[in-house]
């Protein structure tokens, strides 16, 4: 058994709040067009909550399939207004996060969660109240 190792970039340049405020009510289509028609989510990543509008700095996390240690660790470095973006290499074996973890993210100031993996607890996710985008839903838990 190997020891878990995380490399966390604790500080990164965030877009100033005043600039983000100018994008809060912008439609995504014109923003993507202005970015050279690049930057939209992969079409396999869909909203899984009723609330879908968000704008913020991306707090990015990469994790191995079926593991959610890195997303939990990243919450320590979240700042109000950040968007938690979790890359799982498209893992479809189990969820990476559920309503409890996403509720913790909201409490840390996260305004939305986006993952190329799966999430769980859809009813609970709607109750958390922040937008969540994922490739799908699975009741299977990740390893902790």
N, C-alpha and C positions, 0 to 999 in steps of 0.2 A: 504494500500500500504506500503510495507516495504522499508527501506532505503537500497540503494545499498552498499555493503561492499566488499572490495577487500583486499585480503592478498597477498602482493607482496614481494617475496624474492628478494631484490634488488641486492644482491651480491652473486655470486656462483662461484665455482672454474671452470675456463674455461681451456680447453686443450691448451697448449702452441702453438703459431703460427708455430713454427718450426716443431712440431710433426704433426700438421694438414697439413702442406705443403707436407709431405711425403705421405699423403693419397689422395691428390687432383686428381691425375691421376689414382688411383687404381680402378680396376673394383669392383663392389659391391659383386659379388659372392665370390671371395677369402676373402674379408674382413668379410663377414658373416660367412664363414667357419672358419676363424681364431677366431671368437667370439663364437665358440662352436655351430655353425649353428643356432644361434639366433640373433635377432636384425634387420631382414629385415622388411620392411613395410608389413602390412596386405595386402593381395592380392586385397582387395576392394579399396585400396587407389592407385589411378592411376595418371600419369602426365596429366595435363590439359593445359599445355603450350608446345611450341616447344622445349624450352631450358629445359634440364632435369638434367644436371650434376651439382652437388654442394657438398661442404664439409664445415662443420663449427660446432660451438658449438650450442647446442639446447637451445634456450630460450623458455621454456615451459609455456603454459598457459592452464588453464582449465576454461571453460565457460559453462553456462547453455544454453539449447537450445534457439535459436532465439535471443541471446544477443551477442553483440560484444564489450561491454565496456572493458572487461579484455584484449583482444588483443590490443586495442588502448592504454590502460594504460601501457602495457608492452613495448611499443615502446620507452617510456621515458628511459628505462633501457637497451635498445639494444646497443650492441657494434658492430663496423664494423666486418663483417664476421659471425655474428650470424645467425642461422636458426630459424625462428619463427615456433614453433610447437604448434598447437591449438587443444586441445581435447574438443570435443563437445558431447561426449557420442553417437556419430554416428547420430546426429540430421539430419533428412532428411526433415524437415518442411520448412527450409529457408536457404539461404546462410549465412555463418558467416562473410565472407569478400568478397570484390569486387576489381575492379581495382584501385579505389581511395585509399582504405585502404592499399592495397598491394604496391601501388606506394609510400605511406607515409612510409611503412616499408622499402622499398628499400632506400628511402632518409635517413632513420635512420641507414643505414648500413646493413640491413638484406640482405642475399644472396639467400635465398629460403624460401618458406612457405610450410608447410605440415599440413594438417588437416584431421581428420576422419569425418569431416562434408562436407558441400557443399560450393562452391564459385560461383561467378557470374561474368558477363562481360568478357567472354573469349577473345574476340577480344582485349579488353583493357588490359587484362592480358599479352597477347603476346607482346603488345607494351611496357609494363612496363619492360620486359626483364629479369626477374629472374624466376627460376623454381618454379612452383606451382604444388603441388600434393594434390588431394582431392578425396573424394568418388564420387563426381559428380558435376554437375552444376544445379543451380536453379536461376531463375530471382527473386524469392521472397526475399525481404530484411529482414535483422534481425532488431530487435528493437534497438533503439539507446538511 
